[in-house]
Structure formats: C-alpha cells, structure tokens
C-alpha cells in the first residue's frame, strides 16, 4: 500500500486558492489509482463541493 507523501496540506490549500480559486477546507490523501504507485487527493470545499 502506498504511504502518504510528506506534503504540507496548508500549502496545497493555499495553492488551490491562489491558482485555481478553489476554497478548499480539507485535503484527503487517497492511495488509489490504476498504477500501484498512483495516488490522488480529494479536496472538499464549501457548499458540498468536492474535487478529485
């Protein structure tokens, strides 16, 4: 199983706001994907919006 990389979630949230105008409230690491080394983050924001 893939382990969570040491990314600063605060920086991810700040970058999403600055570059994509996404007001993220939570960033969740998901060790899933078609490749054994693939992973994604689920980002949740206000008003029941989720991004993958």
mmCIF entry with sequence, helices, sheets and N, C-alpha, C, O atoms, coordinates in Angstrom:
data_MODEL
# 
_entry.id   MODEL 
# 
_entity.id                         1 
_entity.type                       polymer 
_entity.pdbx_number_of_molecules   1 
# 
_entity_poly.entity_id                      1 
_entity_poly.type                           'polypeptide(L)' 
_entity_poly.nstd_linkage                   no 
_entity_poly.nstd_monomer                   no 
_entity_poly.pdbx_seq_one_letter_code       
;(UNK)(UNK)(UNK)(UNK)(UNK)(UNK)(UNK)(UNK)(UNK)(UNK)(UNK)(UNK)(UNK)(UNK)(UNK)(UNK)
(UNK)(UNK)(UNK)(UNK)(UNK)(UNK)(UNK)(UNK)(UNK)(UNK)(UNK)(UNK)(UNK)(UNK)(UNK)(UNK)
(UNK)(UNK)(UNK)(UNK)(UNK)(UNK)(UNK)(UNK)(UNK)(UNK)(UNK)(UNK)(UNK)(UNK)(UNK)(UNK)
(UNK)(UNK)(UNK)(UNK)
;
_entity_poly.pdbx_seq_one_letter_code_can   XXXXXXXXXXXXXXXXXXXXXXXXXXXXXXXXXXXXXXXXXXXXXXXXXXXX 
_entity_poly.pdbx_strand_id                 A 
# 
loop_
_entity_poly_seq.entity_id 
_entity_poly_seq.num 
_entity_poly_seq.mon_id 
_entity_poly_seq.hetero 
1 1  UNK n 
1 2  UNK n 
1 3  UNK n 
1 4  UNK n 
1 5  UNK n 
1 6  UNK n 
1 7  UNK n 
1 8  UNK n 
1 9  UNK n 
1 10 UNK n 
1 11 UNK n 
1 12 UNK n 
1 13 UNK n 
1 14 UNK n 
1 15 UNK n 
1 16 UNK n 
1 17 UNK n 
1 18 UNK n 
1 19 UNK n 
1 20 UNK n 
1 21 UNK n 
1 22 UNK n 
1 23 UNK n 
1 24 UNK n 
1 25 UNK n 
1 26 UNK n 
1 27 UNK n 
1 28 UNK n 
1 29 UNK n 
1 30 UNK n 
1 31 UNK n 
1 32 UNK n 
1 33 UNK n 
1 34 UNK n 
1 35 UNK n 
1 36 UNK n 
1 37 UNK n 
1 38 UNK n 
1 39 UNK n 
1 40 UNK n 
1 41 UNK n 
1 42 UNK n 
1 43 UNK n 
1 44 UNK n 
1 45 UNK n 
1 46 UNK n 
1 47 UNK n 
1 48 UNK n 
1 49 UNK n 
1 50 UNK n 
1 51 UNK n 
1 52 UNK n 
# 
_struct_asym.id          A 
_struct_asym.entity_id   1 
# 
_struct_conf.conf_type_id            HELX_P 
_struct_conf.id                      HELX_P1 
_struct_conf.pdbx_PDB_helix_id       AA1 
_struct_conf.beg_label_comp_id       UNK 
_struct_conf.beg_label_asym_id       A 
_struct_conf.beg_label_seq_id        9 
_struct_conf.pdbx_beg_PDB_ins_code   ? 
_struct_conf.end_label_comp_id       UNK 
_struct_conf.end_label_asym_id       A 
_struct_conf.end_label_seq_id        20 
_struct_conf.pdbx_end_PDB_ins_code   ? 
_struct_conf.beg_auth_comp_id        UNK 
_struct_conf.beg_auth_asym_id        A 
_struct_conf.beg_auth_seq_id         9 
_struct_conf.end_auth_comp_id        UNK 
_struct_conf.end_auth_asym_id        A 
_struct_conf.end_auth_seq_id         20 
_struct_conf.pdbx_PDB_helix_class    1 
_struct_conf.details                 ? 
_struct_conf.pdbx_PDB_helix_length   12 
# 
_struct_conf_type.id          HELX_P 
_struct_conf_type.criteria    ? 
_struct_conf_type.reference   ? 
# 
_struct_sheet.id               AA1 
_struct_sheet.type             ? 
_struct_sheet.number_strands   3 
_struct_sheet.details          ? 
# 
loop_
_struct_sheet_order.sheet_id 
_struct_sheet_order.range_id_1 
_struct_sheet_order.range_id_2 
_struct_sheet_order.offset 
_struct_sheet_order.sense 
AA1 1 2 ? anti-parallel 
AA1 2 3 ? anti-parallel 
# 
loop_
_struct_sheet_range.sheet_id 
_struct_sheet_range.id 
_struct_sheet_range.beg_label_comp_id 
_struct_sheet_range.beg_label_asym_id 
_struct_sheet_range.beg_label_seq_id 
_struct_sheet_range.pdbx_beg_PDB_ins_code 
_struct_sheet_range.end_label_comp_id 
_struct_sheet_range.end_label_asym_id 
_struct_sheet_range.end_label_seq_id 
_struct_sheet_range.pdbx_end_PDB_ins_code 
_struct_sheet_range.beg_auth_comp_id 
_struct_sheet_range.beg_auth_asym_id 
_struct_sheet_range.beg_auth_seq_id 
_struct_sheet_range.end_auth_comp_id 
_struct_sheet_range.end_auth_asym_id 
_struct_sheet_range.end_auth_seq_id 
AA1 1 UNK A 24 ? UNK A 30 ? UNK A 24 UNK A 30 
AA1 2 UNK A 40 ? UNK A 45 ? UNK A 40 UNK A 45 
AA1 3 UNK A 50 ? UNK A 51 ? UNK A 50 UNK A 51 
# 
loop_
_atom_site.group_PDB 
_atom_site.id 
_atom_site.type_symbol 
_atom_site.label_atom_id 
_atom_site.label_alt_id 
_atom_site.label_comp_id 
_atom_site.label_asym_id 
_atom_site.label_entity_id 
_atom_site.label_seq_id 
_atom_site.pdbx_PDB_ins_code 
_atom_site.Cartn_x 
_atom_site.Cartn_y 
_atom_site.Cartn_z 
_atom_site.occupancy 
_atom_site.B_iso_or_equiv 
_atom_site.pdbx_formal_charge 
_atom_site.auth_seq_id 
_atom_site.auth_comp_id 
_atom_site.auth_asym_id 
_atom_site.auth_atom_id 
_atom_site.pdbx_PDB_model_num 
ATOM 1   N N  . UNK A 1 1  ? 0.843   -1.182 0.000   1.00 0.00 ? 1  UNK A N  1 
ATOM 2   C CA . UNK A 1 1  ? 0.000   0.000  0.000   1.00 0.00 ? 1  UNK A CA 1 
ATOM 3   C C  . UNK A 1 1  ? 0.886   1.243  0.000   1.00 0.00 ? 1  UNK A C  1 
ATOM 4   O O  . UNK A 1 1  ? 1.892   1.305  0.707   1.00 0.00 ? 1  UNK A O  1 
ATOM 5   N N  . UNK A 1 2  ? 0.506   2.204  -0.784  1.00 0.00 ? 2  UNK A N  1 
ATOM 6   C CA . UNK A 1 2  ? 1.234   3.458  -0.903  1.00 0.00 ? 2  UNK A CA 1 
ATOM 7   C C  . UNK A 1 2  ? 1.054   4.290  0.365   1.00 0.00 ? 2  UNK A C  1 
ATOM 8   O O  . UNK A 1 2  ? -0.051  4.396  0.898   1.00 0.00 ? 2  UNK A O  1 
ATOM 9   N N  . UNK A 1 3  ? 2.142   4.870  0.837   1.00 0.00 ? 3  UNK A N  1 
ATOM 10  C CA . UNK A 1 3  ? 2.042   5.704  2.037   1.00 0.00 ? 3  UNK A CA 1 
ATOM 11  C C  . UNK A 1 3  ? 1.896   7.168  1.648   1.00 0.00 ? 3  UNK A C  1 
ATOM 12  O O  . UNK A 1 3  ? 2.299   7.583  0.562   1.00 0.00 ? 3  UNK A O  1 
ATOM 13  N N  . UNK A 1 4  ? 1.319   7.927  2.542   1.00 0.00 ? 4  UNK A N  1 
ATOM 14  C CA . UNK A 1 4  ? 1.055   9.340  2.306   1.00 0.00 ? 4  UNK A CA 1 
ATOM 15  C C  . UNK A 1 4  ? 2.374   10.109 2.189   1.00 0.00 ? 4  UNK A C  1 
ATOM 16  O O  . UNK A 1 4  ? 3.234   10.004 3.064   1.00 0.00 ? 4  UNK A O  1 
ATOM 17  N N  . UNK A 1 5  ? 2.534   10.885 1.103   1.00 0.00 ? 5  UNK A N  1 
ATOM 18  C CA . UNK A 1 5  ? 3.747   11.702 0.979   1.00 0.00 ? 5  UNK A CA 1 
ATOM 19  C C  . UNK A 1 5  ? 3.739   12.841 1.997   1.00 0.00 ? 5  UNK A C  1 
ATOM 20  O O  . UNK A 1 5  ? 2.686   13.210 2.517   1.00 0.00 ? 5  UNK A O  1 
ATOM 21  N N  . UNK A 1 6  ? 4.885   13.378 2.267   1.00 0.00 ? 6  UNK A N  1 
ATOM 22  C CA . UNK A 1 6  ? 5.018   14.437 3.270   1.00 0.00 ? 6  UNK A CA 1 
ATOM 23  C C  . UNK A 1 6  ? 4.769   15.822 2.661   1.00 0.00 ? 6  UNK A C  1 
ATOM 24  O O  . UNK A 1 6  ? 5.649   16.681 2.689   1.00 0.00 ? 6  UNK A O  1 
ATOM 25  N N  . UNK A 1 7  ? 3.577   16.032 2.116   1.00 0.00 ? 7  UNK A N  1 
ATOM 26  C CA . UNK A 1 7  ? 3.189   17.336 1.596   1.00 0.00 ? 7  UNK A CA 1 
ATOM 27  C C  . UNK A 1 7  ? 2.515   18.129 2.694   1.00 0.00 ? 7  UNK A C  1 
ATOM 28  O O  . UNK A 1 7  ? 1.798   17.575 3.527   1.00 0.00 ? 7  UNK A O  1 
ATOM 29  N N  . UNK A 1 8  ? 2.747   19.421 2.690   1.00 0.00 ? 8  UNK A N  1 
ATOM 30  C CA . UNK A 1 8  ? 2.100   20.307 3.639   1.00 0.00 ? 8  UNK A CA 1 
ATOM 31  C C  . UNK A 1 8  ? 0.698   20.622 3.124   1.00 0.00 ? 8  UNK A C  1 
ATOM 32  O O  . UNK A 1 8  ? 0.554   21.295 2.103   1.00 0.00 ? 8  UNK A O  1 
ATOM 33  N N  . UNK A 1 9  ? -0.325  20.149 3.811   1.00 0.00 ? 9  UNK A N  1 
ATOM 34  C CA . UNK A 1 9  ? -1.700  20.350 3.361   1.00 0.00 ? 9  UNK A CA 1 
ATOM 35  C C  . UNK A 1 9  ? -2.074  21.825 3.308   1.00 0.00 ? 9  UNK A C  1 
ATOM 36  O O  . UNK A 1 9  ? -2.868  22.230 2.458   1.00 0.00 ? 9  UNK A O  1 
ATOM 37  N N  . UNK A 1 10 ? -1.521  22.623 4.191   1.00 0.00 ? 10 UNK A N  1 
ATOM 38  C CA . UNK A 1 10 ? -1.791  24.055 4.169   1.00 0.00 ? 10 UNK A CA 1 
ATOM 39  C C  . UNK A 1 10 ? -1.309  24.695 2.877   1.00 0.00 ? 10 UNK A C  1 
ATOM 40  O O  . UNK A 1 10 ? -1.972  25.575 2.329   1.00 0.00 ? 10 UNK A O  1 
ATOM 41  N N  . UNK A 1 11 ? -0.152  24.253 2.390   1.00 0.00 ? 11 UNK A N  1 
ATOM 42  C CA . UNK A 1 11 ? 0.370   24.786 1.126   1.00 0.00 ? 11 UNK A CA 1 
ATOM 43  C C  . UNK A 1 11 ? -0.489  24.346 -0.049  1.00 0.00 ? 11 UNK A C  1 
ATOM 44  O O  . UNK A 1 11 ? -0.684  25.110 -0.994  1.00 0.00 ? 11 UNK A O  1 
ATOM 45  N N  . UNK A 1 12 ? -1.005  23.123 -0.001  1.00 0.00 ? 12 UNK A N  1 
ATOM 46  C CA . UNK A 1 12 ? -1.896  22.644 -1.064  1.00 0.00 ? 12 UNK A CA 1 
ATOM 47  C C  . UNK A 1 12 ? -3.162  23.498 -1.082  1.00 0.00 ? 12 UNK A C  1 
ATOM 48  O O  . UNK A 1 12 ? -3.595  23.945 -2.144  1.00 0.00 ? 12 UNK A O  1 
ATOM 49  N N  . UNK A 1 13 ? -3.747  23.724 0.073   1.00 0.00 ? 13 UNK A N  1 
ATOM 50  C CA . UNK A 1 13 ? -4.961  24.541 0.174   1.00 0.00 ? 13 UNK A CA 1 
ATOM 51  C C  . UNK A 1 13 ? -4.691  25.965 -0.306  1.00 0.00 ? 13 UNK A C  1 
ATOM 52  O O  . UNK A 1 13 ? -5.502  26.533 -1.038  1.00 0.00 ? 13 UNK A O  1 
ATOM 53  N N  . UNK A 1 14 ? -3.559  26.548 0.099   1.00 0.00 ? 14 UNK A N  1 
ATOM 54  C CA . UNK A 1 14 ? -3.210  27.908 -0.339  1.00 0.00 ? 14 UNK A CA 1 
ATOM 55  C C  . UNK A 1 14 ? -2.998  27.968 -1.847  1.00 0.00 ? 14 UNK A C  1 
ATOM 56  O O  . UNK A 1 14 ? -3.433  28.920 -2.495  1.00 0.00 ? 14 UNK A O  1 
ATOM 57  N N  . UNK A 1 15 ? -2.331  26.955 -2.414  1.00 0.00 ? 15 UNK A N  1 
ATOM 58  C CA . UNK A 1 15 ? -2.096  26.922 -3.857  1.00 0.00 ? 15 UNK A CA 1 
ATOM 59  C C  . UNK A 1 15 ? -3.385  26.778 -4.651  1.00 0.00 ? 15 UNK A C  1 
ATOM 60  O O  . UNK A 1 15 ? -3.545  27.408 -5.696  1.00 0.00 ? 15 UNK A O  1 
ATOM 61  N N  . UNK A 1 16 ? -4.301  25.956 -4.166  1.00 0.00 ? 16 UNK A N  1 
ATOM 62  C CA . UNK A 1 16 ? -5.591  25.802 -4.845  1.00 0.00 ? 16 UNK A CA 1 
ATOM 63  C C  . UNK A 1 16 ? -6.362  27.119 -4.858  1.00 0.00 ? 16 UNK A C  1 
ATOM 64  O O  . UNK A 1 16 ? -7.012  27.459 -5.847  1.00 0.00 ? 16 UNK A O  1 
ATOM 65  N N  . UNK A 1 17 ? -6.284  27.855 -3.751  1.00 0.00 ? 17 UNK A N  1 
ATOM 66  C CA . UNK A 1 17 ? -6.985  29.138 -3.684  1.00 0.00 ? 17 UNK A CA 1 
ATOM 67  C C  . UNK A 1 17 ? -6.340  30.165 -4.611  1.00 0.00 ? 17 UNK A C  1 
ATOM 68  O O  . UNK A 1 17 ? -7.027  30.876 -5.345  1.00 0.00 ? 17 UNK A O  1 
ATOM 69  N N  . UNK A 1 18 ? -5.009  30.231 -4.566  1.00 0.00 ? 18 UNK A N  1 
ATOM 70  C CA . UNK A 1 18 ? -4.293  31.235 -5.351  1.00 0.00 ? 18 UNK A CA 1 
ATOM 71  C C  . UNK A 1 18 ? -4.373  30.987 -6.853  1.00 0.00 ? 18 UNK A C  1 
ATOM 72  O O  . UNK A 1 18 ? -4.610  31.919 -7.621  1.00 0.00 ? 18 UNK A O  1 
ATOM 73  N N  . UNK A 1 19 ? -4.178  29.751 -7.275  1.00 0.00 ? 19 UNK A N  1 
ATOM 74  C CA . UNK A 1 19 ? -4.053  29.450 -8.706  1.00 0.00 ? 19 UNK A CA 1 
ATOM 75  C C  . UNK A 1 19 ? -5.354  29.004 -9.373  1.00 0.00 ? 19 UNK A C  1 
ATOM 76  O O  . UNK A 1 19 ? -5.524  29.192 -10.578 1.00 0.00 ? 19 UNK A O  1 
ATOM 77  N N  . UNK A 1 20 ? -6.273  28.413 -8.602  1.00 0.00 ? 20 UNK A N  1 
ATOM 78  C CA . UNK A 1 20 ? -7.491  27.863 -9.193  1.00 0.00 ? 20 UNK A CA 1 
ATOM 79  C C  . UNK A 1 20 ? -8.773  28.439 -8.599  1.00 0.00 ? 20 UNK A C  1 
ATOM 80  O O  . UNK A 1 20 ? -9.870  28.076 -9.024  1.00 0.00 ? 20 UNK A O  1 
ATOM 81  N N  . UNK A 1 21 ? -8.643  29.333 -7.620  1.00 0.00 ? 21 UNK A N  1 
ATOM 82  C CA . UNK A 1 21 ? -9.795  29.975 -6.968  1.00 0.00 ? 21 UNK A CA 1 
ATOM 83  C C  . UNK A 1 21 ? -10.740 28.946 -6.346  1.00 0.00 ? 21 UNK A C  1 
ATOM 84  O O  . UNK A 1 21 ? -11.961 29.095 -6.385  1.00 0.00 ? 21 UNK A O  1 
ATOM 85  N N  . UNK A 1 22 ? -10.146 27.899 -5.771  1.00 0.00 ? 22 UNK A N  1 
ATOM 86  C CA . UNK A 1 22 ? -10.908 26.861 -5.072  1.00 0.00 ? 22 UNK A CA 1 
ATOM 87  C C  . UNK A 1 22 ? -10.719 27.082 -3.569  1.00 0.00 ? 22 UNK A C  1 
ATOM 88  O O  . UNK A 1 22 ? -9.595  27.061 -3.066  1.00 0.00 ? 22 UNK A O  1 
ATOM 89  N N  . UNK A 1 23 ? -11.812 27.291 -2.874  1.00 0.00 ? 23 UNK A N  1 
ATOM 90  C CA . UNK A 1 23 ? -11.764 27.498 -1.421  1.00 0.00 ? 23 UNK A CA 1 
ATOM 91  C C  . UNK A 1 23 ? -11.851 26.143 -0.724  1.00 0.00 ? 23 UNK A C  1 
ATOM 92  O O  . UNK A 1 23 ? -12.916 25.737 -0.260  1.00 0.00 ? 23 UNK A O  1 
ATOM 93  N N  . UNK A 1 24 ? -10.731 25.461 -0.660  1.00 0.00 ? 24 UNK A N  1 
ATOM 94  C CA . UNK A 1 24 ? -10.684 24.125 -0.056  1.00 0.00 ? 24 UNK A CA 1 
ATOM 95  C C  . UNK A 1 24 ? -10.711 24.224 1.456   1.00 0.00 ? 24 UNK A C  1 
ATOM 96  O O  . UNK A 1 24 ? -10.108 25.122 2.045   1.00 0.00 ? 24 UNK A O  1 
ATOM 97  N N  . UNK A 1 25 ? -11.416 23.291 2.076   1.00 0.00 ? 25 UNK A N  1 
ATOM 98  C CA . UNK A 1 25 ? -11.458 23.219 3.538   1.00 0.00 ? 25 UNK A CA 1 
ATOM 99  C C  . UNK A 1 25 ? -10.697 22.005 4.048   1.00 0.00 ? 25 UNK A C  1 
ATOM 100 O O  . UNK A 1 25 ? -10.159 22.019 5.155   1.00 0.00 ? 25 UNK A O  1 
ATOM 101 N N  . UNK A 1 26 ? -10.657 20.956 3.233   1.00 0.00 ? 26 UNK A N  1 
ATOM 102 C CA . UNK A 1 26 ? -9.998  19.718 3.659   1.00 0.00 ? 26 UNK A CA 1 
ATOM 103 C C  . UNK A 1 26 ? -9.361  19.046 2.451   1.00 0.00 ? 26 UNK A C  1 
ATOM 104 O O  . UNK A 1 26 ? -9.922  19.041 1.355   1.00 0.00 ? 26 UNK A O  1 
ATOM 105 N N  . UNK A 1 27 ? -8.176  18.479 2.671   1.00 0.00 ? 27 UNK A N  1 
ATOM 106 C CA . UNK A 1 27 ? -7.458  17.735 1.647   1.00 0.00 ? 27 UNK A CA 1 
ATOM 107 C C  . UNK A 1 27 ? -7.208  16.342 2.206   1.00 0.00 ? 27 UNK A C  1 
ATOM 108 O O  . UNK A 1 27 ? -6.591  16.195 3.261   1.00 0.00 ? 27 UNK A O  1 
ATOM 109 N N  . UNK A 1 28 ? -7.689  15.312 1.500   1.00 0.00 ? 28 UNK A N  1 
ATOM 110 C CA . UNK A 1 28 ? -7.574  13.937 1.973   1.00 0.00 ? 28 UNK A CA 1 
ATOM 111 C C  . UNK A 1 28 ? -6.777  13.110 0.980   1.00 0.00 ? 28 UNK A C  1 
ATOM 112 O O  . UNK A 1 28 ? -7.133  13.050 -0.197  1.00 0.00 ? 28 UNK A O  1 
ATOM 113 N N  . UNK A 1 29 ? -5.710  12.475 1.428   1.00 0.00 ? 29 UNK A N  1 
ATOM 114 C CA . UNK A 1 29 ? -4.887  11.597 0.599   1.00 0.00 ? 29 UNK A CA 1 
ATOM 115 C C  . UNK A 1 29 ? -5.628  10.283 0.361   1.00 0.00 ? 29 UNK A C  1 
ATOM 116 O O  . UNK A 1 29 ? -6.144  9.676  1.300   1.00 0.00 ? 29 UNK A O  1 
ATOM 117 N N  . UNK A 1 30 ? -5.679  9.850  -0.896  1.00 0.00 ? 30 UNK A N  1 
ATOM 118 C CA . UNK A 1 30 ? -6.312  8.580  -1.256  1.00 0.00 ? 30 UNK A CA 1 
ATOM 119 C C  . UNK A 1 30 ? -5.311  7.737  -2.055  1.00 0.00 ? 30 UNK A C  1 
ATOM 120 O O  . UNK A 1 30 ? -4.984  8.093  -3.187  1.00 0.00 ? 30 UNK A O  1 
ATOM 121 N N  . UNK A 1 31 ? -4.825  6.641  -1.498  1.00 0.00 ? 31 UNK A N  1 
ATOM 122 C CA . UNK A 1 31 ? -3.846  5.810  -2.205  1.00 0.00 ? 31 UNK A CA 1 
ATOM 123 C C  . UNK A 1 31 ? -4.514  4.887  -3.220  1.00 0.00 ? 31 UNK A C  1 
ATOM 124 O O  . UNK A 1 31 ? -4.467  3.664  -3.084  1.00 0.00 ? 31 UNK A O  1 
ATOM 125 N N  . UNK A 1 32 ? -5.136  5.482  -4.239  1.00 0.00 ? 32 UNK A N  1 
ATOM 126 C CA . UNK A 1 32 ? -5.836  4.696  -5.251  1.00 0.00 ? 32 UNK A CA 1 
ATOM 127 C C  . UNK A 1 32 ? -5.384  5.127  -6.638  1.00 0.00 ? 32 UNK A C  1 
ATOM 128 O O  . UNK A 1 32 ? -4.846  6.221  -6.809  1.00 0.00 ? 32 UNK A O  1 
ATOM 129 N N  . UNK A 1 33 ? -5.601  4.278  -7.615  1.00 0.00 ? 33 UNK A N  1 
ATOM 130 C CA . UNK A 1 33 ? -5.268  4.600  -8.992  1.00 0.00 ? 33 UNK A CA 1 
ATOM 131 C C  . UNK A 1 33 ? -5.007  3.332  -9.787  1.00 0.00 ? 33 UNK A C  1 
ATOM 132 O O  . UNK A 1 33 ? -4.997  2.237  -9.226  1.00 0.00 ? 33 UNK A O  1 
ATOM 133 N N  . UNK A 1 34 ? -4.800  3.472  -11.073 1.00 0.00 ? 34 UNK A N  1 
ATOM 134 C CA . UNK A 1 34 ? -4.564  2.317  -11.933 1.00 0.00 ? 34 UNK A CA 1 
ATOM 135 C C  . UNK A 1 34 ? -3.139  1.793  -11.825 1.00 0.00 ? 34 UNK A C  1 
ATOM 136 O O  . UNK A 1 34 ? -2.872  0.648  -12.189 1.00 0.00 ? 34 UNK A O  1 
ATOM 137 N N  . UNK A 1 35 ? -2.242  2.601  -11.339 1.00 0.00 ? 35 UNK A N  1 
ATOM 138 C CA . UNK A 1 35 ? -0.838  2.242  -11.188 1.00 0.00 ? 35 UNK A CA 1 
ATOM 139 C C  . UNK A 1 35 ? -0.579  1.980  -9.704  1.00 0.00 ? 35 UNK A C  1 
ATOM 140 O O  . UNK A 1 35 ? -1.128  2.691  -8.862  1.00 0.00 ? 35 UNK A O  1 
ATOM 141 N N  . UNK A 1 36 ? 0.232   0.994  -9.360  1.00 0.00 ? 36 UNK A N  1 
ATOM 142 C CA . UNK A 1 36 ? 0.496   0.725  -7.932  1.00 0.00 ? 36 UNK A CA 1 
ATOM 143 C C  . UNK A 1 36 ? 1.132   1.899  -7.196  1.00 0.00 ? 36 UNK A C  1 
ATOM 144 O O  . UNK A 1 36 ? 1.050   1.970  -5.970  1.00 0.00 ? 36 UNK A O  1 
ATOM 145 N N  . UNK A 1 37 ? 1.761   2.815  -7.917  1.00 0.00 ? 37 UNK A N  1 
ATOM 146 C CA . UNK A 1 37 ? 2.386   3.972  -7.279  1.00 0.00 ? 37 UNK A CA 1 
ATOM 147 C C  . UNK A 1 37 ? 1.563   5.249  -7.466  1.00 0.00 ? 37 UNK A C  1 
ATOM 148 O O  . UNK A 1 37 ? 2.042   6.340  -7.156  1.00 0.00 ? 37 UNK A O  1 
ATOM 149 N N  . UNK A 1 38 ? 0.352   5.126  -7.963  1.00 0.00 ? 38 UNK A N  1 
ATOM 150 C CA . UNK A 1 38 ? -0.506  6.292  -8.190  1.00 0.00 ? 38 UNK A CA 1 
ATOM 151 C C  . UNK A 1 38 ? -1.286  6.633  -6.924  1.00 0.00 ? 38 UNK A C  1 
ATOM 152 O O  . UNK A 1 38 ? -1.622  5.760  -6.123  1.00 0.00 ? 38 UNK A O  1 
ATOM 153 N N  . UNK A 1 39 ? -1.559  7.900  -6.769  1.00 0.00 ? 39 UNK A N  1 
ATOM 154 C CA . UNK A 1 39 ? -2.363  8.367  -5.638  1.00 0.00 ? 39 UNK A CA 1 
ATOM 155 C C  . UNK A 1 39 ? -3.008  9.689  -6.033  1.00 0.00 ? 39 UNK A C  1 
ATOM 156 O O  . UNK A 1 39 ? -2.564  10.358 -6.966  1.00 0.00 ? 39 UNK A O  1 
ATOM 157 N N  . UNK A 1 40 ? -4.047  10.048 -5.319  1.00 0.00 ? 40 UNK A N  1 
ATOM 158 C CA . UNK A 1 40 ? -4.755  11.297 -5.579  1.00 0.00 ? 40 UNK A CA 1 
ATOM 159 C C  . UNK A 1 40 ? -5.116  11.948 -4.247  1.00 0.00 ? 40 UNK A C  1 
ATOM 160 O O  . UNK A 1 40 ? -4.966  11.349 -3.182  1.00 0.00 ? 40 UNK A O  1 
ATOM 161 N N  . UNK A 1 41 ? -5.584  13.161 -4.331  1.00 0.00 ? 41 UNK A N  1 
ATOM 162 C CA . UNK A 1 41 ? -6.130  13.857 -3.174  1.00 0.00 ? 41 UNK A CA 1 
ATOM 163 C C  . UNK A 1 41 ? -7.576  14.213 -3.473  1.00 0.00 ? 41 UNK A C  1 
ATOM 164 O O  . UNK A 1 41 ? -7.903  14.623 -4.586  1.00 0.00 ? 41 UNK A O  1 
ATOM 165 N N  . UNK A 1 42 ? -8.431  14.057 -2.490  1.00 0.00 ? 42 UNK A N  1 
ATOM 166 C CA . UNK A 1 42 ? -9.813  14.547 -2.585  1.00 0.00 ? 42 UNK A CA 1 
ATOM 167 C C  . UNK A 1 42 ? -9.841  15.864 -1.818  1.00 0.00 ? 42 UNK A C  1 
ATOM 168 O O  . UNK A 1 42 ? -9.403  15.941 -0.670  1.00 0.00 ? 42 UNK A O  1 
ATOM 169 N N  . UNK A 1 43 ? -10.358 16.883 -2.464  1.00 0.00 ? 43 UNK A N  1 
ATOM 170 C CA . UNK A 1 43 ? -10.425 18.208 -1.869  1.00 0.00 ? 43 UNK A CA 1 
ATOM 171 C C  . UNK A 1 43 ? -11.893 18.550 -1.664  1.00 0.00 ? 43 UNK A C  1 
ATOM 172 O O  . UNK A 1 43 ? -12.694 18.479 -2.596  1.00 0.00 ? 43 UNK A O  1 
ATOM 173 N N  . UNK A 1 44 ? -12.234 18.917 -0.449  1.00 0.00 ? 44 UNK A N  1 
ATOM 174 C CA . UNK A 1 44 ? -13.608 19.325 -0.169  1.00 0.00 ? 44 UNK A CA 1 
ATOM 175 C C  . UNK A 1 44 ? -13.630 20.802 0.182   1.00 0.00 ? 44 UNK A C  1 
ATOM 176 O O  . UNK A 1 44 ? -12.734 21.325 0.846   1.00 0.00 ? 44 UNK A O  1 
ATOM 177 N N  . UNK A 1 45 ? -14.674 21.449 -0.284  1.00 0.00 ? 45 UNK A N  1 
ATOM 178 C CA . UNK A 1 45 ? -14.831 22.876 -0.039  1.00 0.00 ? 45 UNK A CA 1 
ATOM 179 C C  . UNK A 1 45 ? -16.215 23.151 0.506   1.00 0.00 ? 45 UNK A C  1 
ATOM 180 O O  . UNK A 1 45 ? -16.916 22.251 0.968   1.00 0.00 ? 45 UNK A O  1 
ATOM 181 N N  . UNK A 1 46 ? -16.584 24.394 0.441   1.00 0.00 ? 46 UNK A N  1 
ATOM 182 C CA . UNK A 1 46 ? -17.879 24.783 0.939   1.00 0.00 ? 46 UNK A CA 1 
ATOM 183 C C  . UNK A 1 46 ? -19.009 24.366 0.000   1.00 0.00 ? 46 UNK A C  1 
ATOM 184 O O  . UNK A 1 46 ? -18.766 24.012 -1.154  1.00 0.00 ? 46 UNK A O  1 
ATOM 185 N N  . UNK A 1 47 ? -20.224 24.408 0.492   1.00 0.00 ? 47 UNK A N  1 
ATOM 186 C CA . UNK A 1 47 ? -21.448 24.126 -0.251  1.00 0.00 ? 47 UNK A CA 1 
ATOM 187 C C  . UNK A 1 47 ? -21.386 22.741 -0.920  1.00 0.00 ? 47 UNK A C  1 
ATOM 188 O O  . UNK A 1 47 ? -21.773 22.581 -2.078  1.00 0.00 ? 47 UNK A O  1 
ATOM 189 N N  . UNK A 1 48 ? -20.905 21.775 -0.190  1.00 0.00 ? 48 UNK A N  1 
ATOM 190 C CA . UNK A 1 48 ? -20.880 20.358 -0.628  1.00 0.00 ? 48 UNK A CA 1 
ATOM 191 C C  . UNK A 1 48 ? -20.144 20.147 -1.949  1.00 0.00 ? 48 UNK A C  1 
ATOM 192 O O  . UNK A 1 48 ? -20.536 19.282 -2.733  1.00 0.00 ? 48 UNK A O  1 
ATOM 193 N N  . UNK A 1 49 ? -19.089 20.914 -2.213  1.00 0.00 ? 49 UNK A N  1 
ATOM 194 C CA . UNK A 1 49 ? -18.292 20.718 -3.424  1.00 0.00 ? 49 UNK A CA 1 
ATOM 195 C C  . UNK A 1 49 ? -17.107 19.828 -3.094  1.00 0.00 ? 49 UNK A C  1 
ATOM 196 O O  . UNK A 1 49 ? -16.450 19.994 -2.066  1.00 0.00 ? 49 UNK A O  1 
ATOM 197 N N  . UNK A 1 50 ? -16.842 18.871 -3.995  1.00 0.00 ? 50 UNK A N  1 
ATOM 198 C CA . UNK A 1 50 ? -15.676 18.016 -3.867  1.00 0.00 ? 50 UNK A CA 1 
ATOM 199 C C  . UNK A 1 50 ? -14.931 18.002 -5.190  1.00 0.00 ? 50 UNK A C  1 
ATOM 200 O O  . UNK A 1 50 ? -15.536 18.044 -6.262  1.00 0.00 ? 50 UNK A O  1 
ATOM 201 N N  . UNK A 1 51 ? -13.611 17.942 -5.100  1.00 0.00 ? 51 UNK A N  1 
ATOM 202 C CA . UNK A 1 51 ? -12.745 17.865 -6.267  1.00 0.00 ? 51 UNK A CA 1 
ATOM 203 C C  . UNK A 1 51 ? -11.835 16.672 -6.093  1.00 0.00 ? 51 UNK A C  1 
ATOM 204 O O  . UNK A 1 51 ? -11.512 16.293 -4.968  1.00 0.00 ? 51 UNK A O  1 
ATOM 205 N N  . UNK A 1 52 ? -11.419 16.080 -7.191  1.00 0.00 ? 52 UNK A N  1 
ATOM 206 C CA . UNK A 1 52 ? -10.613 14.865 -7.166  1.00 0.00 ? 52 UNK A CA 1 
ATOM 207 C C  . UNK A 1 52 ? -9.333  15.119 -7.927  1.00 0.00 ? 52 UNK A C  1 
ATOM 208 O O  . UNK A 1 52 ? -8.493  14.225 -8.038  1.00 0.00 ? 52 UNK A O  1 
# 
